[in-house]
Amino acid sequence: MIDIKEKVEIGKSLADLKLGSSLSIFLSEIDTIIDGNNVPWTVFIEQNNSGKLLYKLPNNNGYIIYVKEPKLELGFTEKGNLCYIRAGLGYLGEIFKGGVKVGSKLSEINHELYLDDTEDAHFLVENKKIIDGIMFFAGGVSLEESPDTIIDEVKVYNFDIE
């Protein structure tokens, strides 16, 4: 189901996982389920995960699946449709043309970038507009400050999915 070498399609897929997919196709793979109405979210939920964990967000606000290896976070809407995929260590697919992958230098992205300080994420920019569908996490520092900063994670998303 997960292909760690499959390249990113901006706003569409990552690791051969397609945005818009139903939560139901992932349920047979889940090791642990935590109901957020009973257990509040803490960073320890993700850190202590040893396999594939489903976290039901409180008040029926959606679901998150955390995968330990490769490091993946799958976000689902309250209707159970995949709206984002975040990948880190262990994901080997190309995230931007030219062989840019998790672990590459931020400066290897041959495209204009914008750093959003509120999310510590870099976005692709074209004609002074952010290109929706992908963001890069690289320590929250600007390309000008630290061009050798390593890309830790990538997130492909489509928040128009219901």
C-alpha positions in Angstrom: 0.0 0.0 0.0 2.8 2.4 0.9 5.6 2.8 -1.7 8.4 4.7 0.0 10.1 5.4 -3.3 7.1 6.8 -5.2 7.5 10.5 -5.9 5.3 13.3 -4.8 2.5 14.6 -6.9 1.7 18.1 -5.6 -1.8 18.2 -4.1 -2.5 14.6 -5.2 -0.3 11.9 -3.7 2.8 10.9 -1.7 4.3 7.4 -1.3 1.5 6.1 -3.7 -1.1 7.2 -1.2 -3.8 9.3 -2.9 -5.5 12.3 -1.3 -9.2 11.8 -1.1 -8.8 8.1 -0.2 -11.2 6.7 2.4 -10.0 6.0 5.9 -11.7 2.6 5.6 -8.9 1.2 3.3 -6.3 1.8 6.0 -8.2 0.4 9.0 -7.0 -3.2 8.6 -3.4 -2.0 9.0 -4.0 -0.2 12.4 -2.3 -1.6 15.5 -3.6 0.9 18.1 -6.7 3.2 18.3 -6.8 6.2 20.6 -10.1 8.1 21.1 -9.3 11.8 21.5 -12.6 12.3 23.5 -11.1 10.1 26.2 -7.4 10.8 25.8 -6.2 14.3 25.0 -3.5 14.5 22.3 0.1 14.9 23.5 3.4 14.6 21.6 3.9 11.3 23.4 1.1 9.7 21.3 3.2 10.1 18.2 6.6 9.5 19.9 5.5 6.3 21.7 3.9 4.9 18.6 5.5 1.6 17.7 3.6 0.8 14.5 0.4 2.2 13.0 -1.7 4.3 15.3 -5.1 5.8 14.6 -6.0 8.9 16.7 -9.6 10.0 16.6 -9.7 13.7 17.0 -12.0 15.0 19.7 -15.5 16.1 18.8 -15.5 14.2 15.5 -13.1 16.6 13.9 -11.3 14.0 11.9 -8.6 11.3 12.3 -4.8 11.1 12.1 -2.9 7.9 11.4 0.7 7.9 12.6 3.1 5.4 11.0 6.4 4.8 12.7 8.5 3.6 9.7 8.6 5.3 7.4 7.6 8.3 9.4 4.2 9.2 8.0 1.2 11.2 9.3 -2.0 10.8 7.4 -4.7 13.4 8.1 -8.4 12.7 7.5 -11.5 14.9 7.5 -14.4 14.2 9.8 -16.0 12.3 6.9 -12.9 10.0 6.7 -11.3 11.3 3.5 -7.5 11.7 3.3 -6.7 15.4 3.1 -2.9 15.5 3.9 0.1 13.2 4.0 3.2 14.3 5.9 6.4 12.2 5.4 9.8 12.3 7.1 12.6 9.9 7.9 12.4 6.7 5.8 10.5 8.2 2.9 12.7 7.9 -0.2 10.6 9.4 -3.0 11.4 12.5 -4.9 9.6 15.5 -3.5 10.7 18.0 -6.1 12.2 17.6 -9.5 15.9 17.2 -9.7 16.2 14.4 -7.2 15.2 16.5 -4.1 14.2 14.2 -1.3 13.8 14.2 2.5 17.3 14.7 3.7 18.3 17.0 0.8 19.5 20.6 1.3 16.7 23.2 1.1 18.9 25.0 -1.4 18.5 22.1 -3.8 14.9 23.1 -4.5 15.4 25.0 -7.7 12.3 27.2 -7.2 11.4 30.3 -5.3 10.4 29.6 -1.7 8.4 31.4 1.0 9.0 30.7 4.7 5.8 30.9 6.8 7.0 31.6 10.3 3.7 30.5 11.9 4.1 26.9 10.6 7.9 26.9 10.2 7.2 25.6 6.7 8.5 26.6 3.2 6.1 26.9 0.3 6.8 27.0 -3.4 6.0 30.4 -4.9 5.2 31.3 -8.5 4.3 34.8 -9.8 4.3 36.0 -6.2 1.6 33.4 -5.2 2.0 30.3 -3.0 1.5 27.1 -4.9 -1.0 25.1 -2.9 -0.6 21.4 -2.3 2.9 21.0 -0.9 5.1 22.4 1.9 8.6 21.6 3.2 9.8 21.5 6.8 13.4 22.4 7.3 13.9 23.8 10.8 12.0 27.0 10.3 15.0 29.0 9.0 15.0 31.0 5.8 16.9 29.8 2.7 19.0 33.0 2.9 19.9 32.4 6.5 20.9 28.8 6.1 20.9 27.3 2.5 22.4 24.1 3.8 19.5 23.3 6.1 18.2 19.8 5.5 14.6 19.1 4.6 13.2 17.0 7.5 9.7 16.5 6.2 7.3 17.2 3.3 3.6 17.6 3.4 1.2 17.1 0.5 -2.3 18.4 1.1 -5.7 19.4 -0.3 -7.8 21.0 2.3 -10.7 21.4 -0.1 -11.4 17.7 0.4 -14.4 17.2 2.7 
